[in-house]
Amino acid sequence: MGKTRFIIVGSGWRSLYYVRIARALPERFELCAMLCRTEEKARRMAAENGIYTTISEAECMAMKPDVVVVVVNKASIAEVSAHWLENGFCVLSETPASLDLPMLDRLWGLHTRGCRLVVNEQYRLYPIYRALLSVSESGILGEKNCLNCSLAHEYHGASLMRALLGLHQSEQFSVTAKTYEFPTAETLTRYESFTDGHVTMKNRTVATFEFRNGKVAFYDFDSEQYRSPIRRNTLRLQGVRGEIIDNTVHYLDSENMPVSSQINVSTRKVRTCYNNPNLSMVEEVTGIDFEGKNIYEPEFGLCGLAQDETAMATMLERTALYAKGGLSPYPLEEALQDAYTAILMQKAVETGQKVESEVQPWN
């Protein structure tokens, strides 16, 4: 399909993920410009990252990119995305789609009028989660009915819960939730690591989702979980004929005899040029197999990208195909339901009451 030409609207932490993707895969992606709010920020981002930056929206529009990547703060992301959509561009926005229901409705209205918006809900495309979904969708567990999920927060968690349980986004649910605060040794933030053992208070939200079809998901996520080496991701997915606990699959074979097998993940360490402790050493997935069958190969070959950036690169390339008339890599109704689920979970936390979902225009 040729290179995907894109611009980045925004210049924060998350925008640099797309810069690294373009640098790692120059044969696939061309970063035309980064649109910054101030001249000072534009000069700094250009000097630090060796990219073209500008404060001129008109200049960016004149470049006619295949995709406009919107990476601004959560409170503004929906409004900025709508602006570029209304100007005729295909938009890949960071998550969530919106923080409030009226804006979700507006985005759906733009979609029904032919605007192309993809929300970068990339977690299902992480190599490890692609492999988990491949195994869980194979039928080996039978009908899936219960999930304990401590993998990702809010809207990301909602996306993975539905995928792992095999739920359509229109499936209605109730949610009860509570947030707790616990003292935790701080180890790693976005920008620095700590080895002095100091303790700070961190939030952990637990929630129970009961779906109308009888399936249940128990959500559990700690604010430290994405980076801290002492807070690990974990899941337990149960079906009629077996369960997956992290990377181990227990199930009954065709003769109803119990079997335990491992999902084997192969990785390599890649040292980078970055000083940031999150980026100085990257763990790249090189392959995943299950019971002698290869269930994941790197989509872009070995290019030194971590799982998150690998998934984002896949979303970016597939969004460019969507811009040219292909299928969306993540249907907007899914992304809107992710955001809606997060809104209801937060409402359950704030009220202490069970909250019931309602049918929305997108489902």
C-alpha positions as CSV (number, residue, x, y, z in Angstrom):
1,M,0.0,0.0,0.0
2,G,3.0,2.3,0.2
3,K,4.0,4.5,3.1
4,T,1.4,5.7,5.5
5,R,1.7,9.5,5.7
6,F,0.5,11.0,8.9
7,I,0.7,14.1,11.2
8,I,0.6,14.2,14.9
9,V,-1.7,16.7,16.7
10,G,-0.2,17.1,20.2
11,S,3.2,17.0,21.7
12,G,3.0,15.2,25.0
13,W,4.3,11.9,26.3
14,R,2.0,9.7,24.2
15,S,2.8,11.6,20.9
16,L,6.4,10.3,21.1
17,Y,5.2,6.7,20.7
18,Y,4.3,7.6,17.1
19,V,7.6,9.3,16.6
20,R,9.4,6.1,17.6
21,I,7.1,4.0,15.3
22,A,8.0,6.2,12.3
23,R,11.7,6.0,13.2
24,A,11.6,2.1,13.6
25,L,9.7,1.5,10.4
26,P,10.6,4.2,7.9
27,E,9.6,2.0,5.0
28,R,6.1,1.9,6.3
29,F,5.4,5.3,7.9
30,E,6.2,8.9,7.1
31,L,5.7,11.4,9.8
32,C,5.0,14.6,7.9
33,A,4.7,17.0,10.9
34,M,3.9,17.4,14.6
35,L,1.4,20.2,15.3
36,C,2.3,22.0,18.5
37,R,0.5,24.7,20.4
38,T,3.5,27.1,20.9
39,E,6.6,28.0,19.0
40,E,8.7,27.2,22.1
41,K,7.3,23.6,22.3
42,A,7.7,23.2,18.5
43,R,11.3,24.2,18.6
44,R,12.0,21.9,21.6
45,M,10.3,18.9,20.1
46,A,12.1,19.4,16.8
47,A,15.5,19.7,18.5
48,E,15.0,16.7,20.8
49,N,13.5,14.3,18.3
50,G,14.8,15.3,14.9
51,I,11.3,15.8,13.4
52,Y,9.5,18.6,11.6
53,T,7.2,20.6,13.8
54,T,4.8,23.5,13.2
55,I,2.2,25.6,15.0
56,S,0.2,26.0,11.7
57,E,-2.9,23.9,11.4
58,A,-3.3,25.2,7.8
59,E,0.1,23.9,6.9
60,C,-0.7,20.5,8.3
61,M,-4.0,20.3,6.4
62,A,-2.2,21.3,3.1
63,M,0.1,18.2,3.6
64,K,-3.0,16.0,3.0
65,P,-1.9,13.2,5.3
66,D,-3.5,9.8,5.1
67,V,-4.2,9.9,8.8
68,V,-4.4,12.6,11.4
69,V,-3.2,11.2,14.8
70,V,-4.8,13.2,17.7
71,V,-2.8,12.9,20.9
72,V,-4.0,15.7,23.2
73,N,-5.3,15.6,26.8
74,K,-8.3,13.4,27.5
75,A,-10.6,16.4,28.2
76,S,-9.9,17.8,24.7
77,I,-9.4,14.7,22.5
78,A,-13.0,14.3,21.4
79,E,-13.4,18.0,20.4
80,V,-10.1,18.1,18.5
81,S,-10.9,14.8,16.8
82,A,-14.3,16.2,15.7
83,H,-12.7,19.3,14.3
84,W,-10.4,17.3,12.0
85,L,-13.2,14.9,11.0
86,E,-15.4,17.9,10.0
87,N,-12.5,19.1,7.8
88,G,-12.6,15.8,5.9
89,F,-9.6,13.9,7.4
90,C,-9.4,10.3,8.7
91,V,-8.6,10.5,12.4
92,L,-6.8,8.1,14.7
93,S,-7.4,9.4,18.2
94,E,-5.9,8.3,21.4
95,T,-8.2,6.9,24.1
96,P,-10.8,7.3,25.4
97,A,-13.2,8.4,22.7
98,S,-14.7,10.9,25.1
99,L,-15.2,11.5,28.8
100,D,-18.9,12.2,28.6
101,L,-22.0,10.7,26.9
102,P,-23.1,13.8,24.8
103,M,-19.8,13.8,23.1
104,L,-20.0,10.1,22.4
105,D,-23.3,10.7,20.7
106,R,-21.8,13.5,18.6
107,L,-18.9,11.3,17.5
108,W,-21.5,8.6,16.5
109,G,-23.4,11.3,14.5
110,L,-20.3,12.2,12.6
111,H,-19.7,8.6,11.8
112,T,-23.2,8.1,10.4
113,R,-22.5,11.1,8.1
114,G,-19.5,9.3,6.7
115,C,-16.6,10.7,8.8
116,R,-13.8,8.2,9.5
117,L,-12.7,8.0,13.1
118,V,-10.7,5.2,14.7
119,V,-10.0,5.3,18.4
120,N,-6.6,3.7,19.1
121,E,-7.8,0.9,21.4
122,Q,-4.8,-1.2,20.7
123,Y,-4.8,-3.7,23.5
124,R,-6.4,-6.5,21.5
125,L,-3.4,-6.2,19.2
126,Y,-0.7,-6.6,21.8
127,P,1.1,-9.8,20.8
128,I,0.4,-11.6,24.1
129,Y,-3.3,-10.6,24.0
130,R,-3.6,-11.6,20.3
131,A,-2.3,-15.0,21.3
132,L,-4.7,-15.3,24.3
133,L,-7.6,-14.4,22.1
134,S,-6.5,-16.9,19.5
135,V,-6.6,-19.7,22.1
136,S,-9.8,-18.5,23.8
137,E,-11.6,-18.2,20.5
138,S,-10.5,-21.7,19.3
139,G,-13.3,-23.3,21.3
140,I,-10.9,-25.1,23.6
141,L,-12.6,-23.7,26.7
142,G,-16.1,-24.3,25.5
143,E,-18.6,-21.4,26.2
144,K,-16.7,-18.8,28.2
145,N,-18.7,-17.4,31.2
146,C,-16.4,-15.9,33.9
147,L,-13.4,-13.6,33.8
148,N,-11.1,-12.2,36.5
149,C,-9.3,-9.5,34.7
150,S,-6.4,-7.4,36.0
151,L,-4.8,-6.4,32.7
152,A,-5.6,-2.8,31.9
153,H,-7.6,0.2,33.2
154,E,-11.1,1.5,32.5
155,Y,-11.8,1.6,28.7
156,H,-8.9,-0.7,27.8
157,G,-10.1,-3.2,30.4
158,A,-13.6,-3.0,29.0
159,S,-12.3,-3.8,25.5
160,L,-10.4,-6.8,26.7
161,M,-13.2,-8.1,28.9
162,R,-15.7,-8.2,26.0
163,A,-13.1,-9.8,23.7
164,L,-12.1,-12.5,26.1
165,L,-15.7,-13.3,27.1
166,G,-16.8,-13.2,23.4
167,L,-19.4,-10.4,24.0
168,H,-20.9,-8.1,21.4
169,Q,-20.7,-4.4,22.4
170,S,-24.5,-4.3,22.5
171,E,-24.7,-6.7,25.5
172,Q,-26.2,-4.8,28.4
173,F,-24.8,-5.0,31.9
174,S,-24.8,-3.8,35.5
175,V,-21.7,-2.7,37.4
176,T,-20.8,-2.2,41.1
177,A,-17.4,-0.7,41.9
178,K,-15.2,0.7,44.6
179,T,-11.8,2.4,44.7
180,Y,-9.4,1.6,47.5
181,E,-6.2,3.4,48.5
182,F,-3.1,1.4,49.6
183,P,0.4,2.4,50.6
184,T,2.8,1.2,47.9
185,A,6.6,1.4,47.4
186,E,7.1,3.7,44.3
187,T,9.4,2.2,41.7
188,L,8.9,3.7,38.3
189,T,7.0,6.7,36.7
190,R,6.8,7.8,33.1
191,Y,10.1,9.6,33.5
192,E,12.2,8.3,36.4
193,S,12.9,5.2,38.5
194,F,13.2,5.1,42.3
195,T,15.3,2.9,44.5
196,D,15.0,4.6,47.8
197,G,11.9,2.6,48.9
198,H,9.7,5.6,49.6
199,V,6.0,4.8,49.9
200,T,3.1,6.7,48.4
201,M,-0.7,6.1,48.3
202,K,-2.0,4.4,45.2
203,N,-5.5,3.7,44.0
204,R,-6.9,0.3,43.2
205,T,-10.4,-0.1,41.6
206,V,-12.3,-3.3,41.8
207,A,-15.6,-3.8,40.0
208,T,-18.1,-6.5,39.1
209,F,-19.8,-6.5,35.7
210,E,-22.9,-8.7,35.4
211,F,-24.0,-9.1,31.8
212,R,-27.6,-9.8,30.8
213,N,-26.6,-13.1,29.2
214,G,-25.3,-14.4,32.5
215,K,-21.6,-13.9,32.0
216,V,-19.6,-12.1,34.7
217,A,-16.3,-10.1,34.7
218,F,-14.4,-9.2,37.8
219,Y,-12.3,-6.1,37.1
220,D,-9.3,-5.3,39.3
221,F,-6.7,-2.6,38.4
222,D,-4.0,-0.8,40.4
223,S,-2.8,2.6,39.2
224,E,0.8,1.3,39.5
225,Q,0.3,-1.7,37.4
226,Y,1.5,-0.5,34.0
227,R,5.1,0.1,35.1
228,S,5.8,-1.2,38.5
229,P,7.8,-4.4,38.7
230,I,6.0,-5.3,41.9
231,R,2.5,-5.0,40.4
232,R,1.8,-7.7,37.8
233,N,-0.9,-8.2,35.2
234,T,-3.0,-11.4,35.6
235,L,-6.1,-13.0,34.3
236,R,-8.3,-16.1,34.8
237,L,-10.8,-16.9,32.0
238,Q,-13.2,-19.8,32.7
239,G,-15.3,-21.7,30.2
240,V,-17.4,-24.8,30.4
241,R,-14.5,-27.1,29.4
242,G,-11.5,-25.3,30.8
243,E,-9.8,-22.2,31.9
244,I,-6.8,-20.0,31.1
245,I,-4.7,-18.7,34.0
246,D,-2.2,-16.2,32.7
247,N,-0.2,-18.3,30.2
248,T,-1.4,-21.7,31.3
249,V,-4.4,-23.5,29.6
250,H,-6.3,-26.2,31.5
251,Y,-8.9,-28.0,29.5
252,L,-10.6,-31.3,28.6
253,D,-9.6,-33.0,25.3
254,S,-11.9,-34.7,22.8
255,E,-12.0,-37.8,25.1
256,N,-12.8,-35.6,28.2
257,M,-9.3,-36.1,29.7
258,P,-7.6,-33.2,31.5
259,V,-4.8,-31.4,29.7
260,S,-2.5,-28.5,30.8
261,S,-0.5,-26.6,28.2
262,Q,1.5,-23.5,28.1
263,I,1.3,-20.5,25.8
264,N,5.0,-19.9,25.2
265,V,6.2,-16.4,24.6
266,S,9.6,-15.8,23.1
267,T,11.2,-12.3,23.5
268,R,14.4,-10.5,23.0
269,K,15.9,-7.5,24.8
270,V,16.8,-4.5,22.7
271,R,18.9,-1.7,24.0
272,T,17.9,1.8,22.7
273,C,19.4,5.2,22.5
274,Y,16.9,6.6,25.0
275,N,17.8,7.6,28.6
276,N,14.2,7.3,29.9
277,P,14.2,4.2,32.2
278,N,11.0,3.0,30.5
279,L,12.6,3.1,27.1
280,S,16.3,2.3,27.6
281,M,15.7,-1.4,27.2
282,V,12.8,-2.8,25.1
283,E,11.4,-6.3,25.3
284,E,10.3,-7.3,21.9
285,V,8.1,-10.3,21.3
286,T,9.7,-12.5,18.6
287,G,7.1,-15.3,18.5
288,I,4.4,-17.1,20.5
289,D,3.4,-20.8,20.2
290,F,0.8,-23.1,21.7
291,E,0.9,-26.9,21.6
292,G,3.5,-26.8,18.8
293,K,1.6,-24.3,16.7
294,N,2.9,-20.8,15.9
295,I,0.1,-18.4,16.9
296,Y,2.0,-15.1,16.6
297,E,4.8,-13.8,14.4
298,P,5.9,-10.2,14.4
299,E,3.8,-8.3,11.9
300,F,6.6,-5.9,11.0
301,G,9.5,-8.3,11.5
302,L,12.0,-7.6,14.3
303,C,12.2,-3.8,14.5
304,G,12.9,-3.1,18.2
305,L,9.3,-2.1,19.2
306,A,7.7,-3.1,22.5
307,Q,4.2,-4.6,22.6
308,D,2.4,-1.3,23.0
309,E,4.1,0.3,20.0
310,T,3.8,-2.8,17.9
311,A,0.0,-2.7,18.5
312,M,-0.1,1.0,17.8
313,A,1.8,0.6,14.5
314,T,-0.7,-2.0,13.4
315,M,-3.6,0.3,14.2
316,L,-2.0,3.2,12.4
317,E,-1.3,1.2,9.2
318,R,-4.8,-0.3,9.2
319,T,-6.4,3.1,9.8
320,A,-4.7,4.3,6.6
321,L,-6.3,1.4,4.8
322,Y,-9.7,2.4,6.3
323,A,-9.1,6.0,5.0
324,K,-8.8,4.5,1.5
325,G,-12.1,2.6,1.8
326,G,-11.2,-0.5,3.8
327,L,-12.6,-1.8,7.1
328,S,-12.0,0.0,10.4
329,P,-9.4,-1.8,12.5
330,Y,-11.6,-1.1,15.5
331,P,-15.2,-0.3,14.8
332,L,-16.3,3.0,16.4
333,E,-19.3,1.3,18.2
334,E,-16.7,-0.8,20.1
335,A,-14.7,2.3,21.1
336,L,-17.8,4.2,22.2
337,Q,-18.9,1.3,24.3
338,D,-15.5,1.1,25.9
339,A,-15.7,4.8,26.9
340,Y,-19.4,4.4,28.0
341,T,-18.4,1.4,30.2
342,A,-15.6,3.5,31.9
343,I,-18.1,6.3,32.5
344,L,-20.6,3.9,34.2
345,M,-17.8,2.3,36.3
346,Q,-16.7,5.7,37.5
347,K,-20.4,6.5,38.4
348,A,-20.6,3.3,40.4
349,V,-17.4,4.2,42.3
350,E,-18.7,7.7,43.0
351,T,-22.3,6.7,44.1
352,G,-21.5,3.4,45.7
353,Q,-24.6,2.0,43.9
354,K,-25.2,-0.6,41.2
355,V,-25.3,1.2,37.8
356,E,-27.3,-0.3,34.9
357,S,-26.3,0.3,31.3
358,E,-28.8,1.5,28.7
359,V,-29.1,0.9,25.0
360,Q,-27.2,3.6,23.1
361,P,-27.4,4.8,19.5
362,W,-24.3,2.9,18.5
363,N,-25.6,-0.5,19.9
